[in-house]
Structures are given as C-alpha cells and as structure tokens.
Amino acid sequence: MWEFIAHWQGLENKPLRLLNYEDMLYPQHAGSFTKISKETWGWLQDEAKKQLNGDVSHVHDSVKAHWQSIADGNVPFGYTVDIEE
C-alpha cells in the first residue's frame, strides 16, 4: 500500500508516516505525536535548504522564515528528535 501511495501521490524518497489519531486515546502512544526520527530531521533540514536555494519569489515570507528556521537547526512544531533510533 505504501508503494501505491508514494507512487500515485508523487511522494517517493520522502519520509512518510501514517498516524491513527485514535492512538491519542492511549498514553503509550504519546511519542508518536511528539517525536520525529533523526533521519526525518536530517531530511527536513536538507529539504529546507534546497527550497531556500531555489526560486522563492512565489513563496510567502512566513514560509521562507519557517524554512530558514529549520535549516538553522530549529525543530518545528514543538517536536523533539528521537536520538535513540
């Protein structure tokens, strides 16, 4: 199923995660909604830098600032990076 989703949505080579929000009802799933993997964090930083180095004339200033913050090493949305993976 992931191959189908990735191919038909054009999401190949990007970190993906399927969340079941029902899991928020159970405390043992708390980490699913507060952490990202070290690999995903690296990908986000690389992607933010790539976007900043491209044509940003059509991008809103708040989006550019968000990309710059990520490129500068600030993990977004209050998430933490799971260093144990």
C-alpha positions as CSV (number, residue, x, y, z in Angstrom):
1,M,0.0,0.0,0.0
2,W,2.8,2.4,0.8
3,E,4.3,1.9,-2.6
4,F,1.0,2.7,-4.2
5,I,0.5,5.9,-2.1
6,A,4.1,7.0,-2.7
7,H,3.9,6.5,-6.4
8,W,0.5,7.9,-7.1
9,Q,0.9,10.9,-4.8
10,G,4.4,11.7,-6.0
11,L,5.9,11.1,-2.6
12,E,8.8,8.8,-3.4
13,N,12.0,9.4,-1.4
14,K,10.3,11.4,1.3
15,P,9.8,10.2,4.9
16,L,6.2,9.2,5.4
17,R,4.2,8.2,8.4
18,L,0.6,7.1,8.7
19,L,-0.9,8.2,12.0
20,N,-4.0,6.8,13.6
21,Y,-5.4,9.6,15.8
22,E,-7.3,7.1,17.8
23,D,-3.9,6.2,19.3
24,M,-4.1,9.5,21.1
25,L,-6.5,7.9,23.4
26,Y,-3.8,5.7,24.8
27,P,-0.8,7.1,26.7
28,Q,1.7,4.5,25.4
29,H,1.4,6.2,22.0
30,A,2.4,9.7,23.2
31,G,5.8,9.5,21.4
32,S,4.0,9.1,18.1
33,F,2.8,12.7,18.3
34,T,5.8,14.5,19.7
35,K,8.9,13.0,18.1
36,I,10.5,12.6,14.7
37,S,13.3,10.3,13.8
38,K,16.9,11.5,13.4
39,E,16.7,10.5,9.7
40,T,13.5,12.5,9.2
41,W,15.0,15.6,10.9
42,G,18.0,15.4,8.6
43,W,15.8,15.1,5.5
44,L,13.7,18.1,6.7
45,Q,16.9,20.2,7.1
46,D,18.2,19.2,3.7
47,E,14.8,19.9,2.1
48,A,14.5,23.3,3.7
49,K,18.0,24.3,2.5
50,K,17.1,23.0,-1.0
51,Q,13.9,25.0,-1.1
52,L,15.7,28.2,0.1
53,N,18.3,27.8,-2.6
54,G,15.6,27.5,-5.3
55,D,13.2,30.1,-6.7
56,V,11.5,31.5,-3.6
57,S,9.9,34.5,-5.3
58,H,6.4,32.9,-5.1
59,V,6.8,31.7,-1.5
60,H,5.2,33.7,1.4
61,D,7.7,35.3,3.8
62,S,6.4,33.2,6.7
63,V,7.1,30.0,4.8
64,K,10.6,31.2,3.9
65,A,11.2,32.1,7.6
66,H,10.0,28.7,8.6
67,W,12.3,27.0,6.2
68,Q,15.2,29.2,7.4
69,S,14.4,28.2,11.0
70,I,14.6,24.5,10.1
71,A,17.8,25.0,8.1
72,D,19.2,26.8,11.2
73,G,18.5,23.7,13.3
74,N,15.2,24.6,15.0
75,V,12.9,21.5,15.1
76,P,9.4,22.7,14.2
77,F,6.1,22.5,16.0
78,G,7.4,21.6,19.4
79,Y,8.6,18.2,18.2
80,T,11.8,16.6,19.5
81,V,14.3,14.4,17.6
82,D,14.4,10.8,18.7
83,I,18.1,10.2,19.1
84,E,17.6,6.5,20.1
85,E,16.6,5.4,16.6
